[in-house]
Amino acid sequence: MVDVKGRWALVTGGSRGIGKGAALFLAKKGCNLIIQGRNAENCADTVNEAKALGVEAVAVGAELSKPEEIQKMLEEIDKMGMRVDIVLNNAGIQIAYRTDYLKTPVSDYEQSFLINTIAPMMICYHFLPKMAEAGFGRIVNTTSGIRREPEQAGYSASKAALDKVTMDLANVYDGTDVMINITDPGWCRTDLGGPQAPNAPESSLPGVVVGAFIDDKKSGRDFAAGHFHGMTLEEAVKHAETLPKYLGSLD
């Protein structure tokens, strides 16, 4: 199992909800944090709580629907001088639930793809060469288990696209110590999931972070949080390393 103590992780959407929980989980293991939010000020609570756990933590701001802001954020991180070993692309958006789904507007797709697909891939493309050069890296992109719901077409399509491009990259890096996987937190009571969701945000742990700790040089798996709920981190890592590659099944 990877020891993350002293390493640096970038966690997008880390100001609240599942992202905040994942960030603080890493901090408790000694991992330093770069927390992304729409505005750096929104991340103050996570940063302060992480520092109280004895690690270094900084905040960066970027509106993920604007590629130019993402690029500026990445350049800002580069200037900070730390080596980013772990990326949790947690941030995402669910635009709307369209009961009249045959009138789904184009804007649902545009916004969803910008935030849920293009933003995380821009981040992946930026850090992967640096990880490959260093000989170590862990990327975990957050997906969704939504299927057969045309009412959420923009969201589900953008997550399916993220799965596809992530797995294509995973195939390239499989067998190296730069490992790329996806995670599905499940339907949780967050700002995105809404108050009617059956699961507490805490149920996503340790599943959403296990990809940062695995150490078997295998990429291309889906770490569905529900499969890890109630496990210790050590148990979760052992289970994760037995899982087959993600095949994109609809079942």
N, C-alpha and C positions, 0 to 999 in steps of 0.2 A: 504494500500500500504506500502511496506517495506521501511523504512528509511535506506539507505545504508551509511549514514554519519558515518565515523570512522571505517567502516568495511574494510576488505581487499579482493580484487578480483584478481584472476589470469586470464589474458587474453592472450591466445596463438595467435601467428601471429599478435601481437599488434604493430608492427613497422610501419605498413602502411595500406592503404586501409580500408576495413570494420572493421578490428580489431582495428586499430588506432582510427577510429571514435567511435567505441563502448567503447573503453577505456576512451576516453576523455569525452564521454557522462556520464559515471559513475563518472569521476573526478569532473565534474560540479555539481554533486549531493553530493559531499563530500566523495566519496569512494576512499580509498587508493588502489594503484595498484602494481601488479607484472606483468611486461610485458615480454613475451617470444618472442625471435627471434632466428634465426639460430646462431647469435652471439649477445652477450649482447650489443656490440657497435652499432649494427643496430637499437637499440631501444632508442638511446639517445634523438632523437627529441620528441618522445612520452613522455618519462620520464620528460624532461624539460618542455614541454607544460603542463603536468599534475601538476608538482610542481608549476608552475606559477598560477595555479588555486587554490592553497592553500592546496593540499593534499600531502601525502607521496607517493613516487613512486620509484621502483627499477627495474632493468632489470636483466633477466637471459637468458643464451644462451643454446640452445640444438638443435641438428639436429634431427628432429622428425622421420626420417627414421632409426635412430639408437637407439634401446631400451635402450642400456647401457647409452647413453647420457641423455635420458629422466629420467632414474633412478637417475643419478647423479644430474640432475636439481632438482628433487623432494627432494633429500636429502639436497641439498643446501637451498631450501626453508624452510625445516624443521628447519635447523640450524639458520635461521633468526629469528625464534621465534614468528612470527605473526600467528594468526589464520585465515586461508583462509575460508571465508564464501561463496564466489561466484566464480564459475569457468565458464568462457566462452571459450569453446573449438572451437575457430574460425579458427585456422590454417588448411590449406588444400592444396592439389596439384591436378592439372589437367595435366596428363602426356602428352597427345597428342590427336589430332583429327585424327583418322585413316580412311581415305576414303576407303581404302582397308581393311575393318574391319575383314575380314576372315583371315587376316594375323596378327592380333593383337598379339604382343609378350607377353610371360609370364611375362616379366619384368614390363609391364604396370600394371598388377595385383599386383605383388609383391610390387612395390613402392607405389601404390595407397593404398593398404591395410595397409602397415606399417604406413603411414602418416595420412590417413583419418579414419582409424578404430582402429588400435592397439594403436597408440599414445594417442588419446583421452580417450580410455578405460583404459589404464594404469594410466592416470591422475585421472579418475573417481575412480578407485579402490583404489588409494592412499588416496584421500581426503574423500571419503564417510564414512569410520569408524570414522574419526575425526569429521565430520559434525554430524553424528548420536549421538556421545558422547556429543557434544555441544548442540544438540537439534535444530540446525538450519543449513540450507545449500541450495544453489541454484546452479544447474548445467544446463547449456544450451549448447547443442552440435549442431554445424552447419551442416546442411544437404544440399541437392540439390534437386530441382524439376525436374531434367533431367529425361525424360522417353522416351522409344522407340528410343533410339539413340545408336545402336551398335558401332557407330564410337567412342564413349566415354566409352567403356565397363568397363575398369579398374576403371575409376572415378565413374561411376554410380553404379557399383557393390559394391565398397567400401563404398559409402554413404548409399546404401540400407542396407548393413551389419551394419553400424553404427546405422541406424534407429532401426533395429531389436534388437540389444543388449541394446541400450538406453531404448527402450520401455519395454524390459524384466526387466531391473533394475527399471524403473519407476513404474512398477506394484508392486514391493516389497516395495517401499518407499511411495506409494500413501497413503494419509491420514495422513502423518507425515509432520513436518515442514522442512524436507529435500526434496526439490522438483526438479525433473529431467524432462526436456523437450527438444525439438529440435526446431531449427529455420532455415528457408530457406530465405536467403537474397534476392533471385531473381538474375536475370542475370544482373550484374553490371559491369561498366567499371573499372575493377581492373586489376592487373597483371594476375590474374587467368582468369577473364572473358573476357579480351581483349578489344580493343578499339571499336569494333563494337557492344558491348552490349547496349541495349536500355536504361538502367537505370544508373543514377549517384550513386556513393557509398552512398551518403547522403540519398538516398531513402530507405535504409535499416533500418534507424532509425525512430521511436524507436523500431521497430519490433524485431531487433536482441538482444535487451537488456531487453525487457519487462519481460522475464522470471526471471530476477533478482529481479523484483519489485512486482510480484504477491504474494498474501498472503492468498490463500484459501486452502492450503494443498492438492492440486490436482496435480498429475504428469501425464505425458504421452500425452502431447499435442504438436502440430506442430504450431509454431508461424510464419506463412509466412509473411515476411516483407511487401509485397504488400498490405496486409489487414490492415496495421496500418499506412501506409504512410499518412502524413498530420495531424495525430492525436497528441494531447498533450500526455504527459506520463500518465497523469491521465485517459484520455479517452482510451489510449491503454491498460492500466491495467484493466479497467472495461470491455473492449471488450475481452481481453485475458481470463478473468475468466468466460466468457460465452461459451468458445469453448469446444467441445467434445473431447474425447480422439482420438488420431491419430490411424487410422485403416489401413494405408498403401495402400490406394486405388491407382490404376493407373490412375484414372480419375481426 
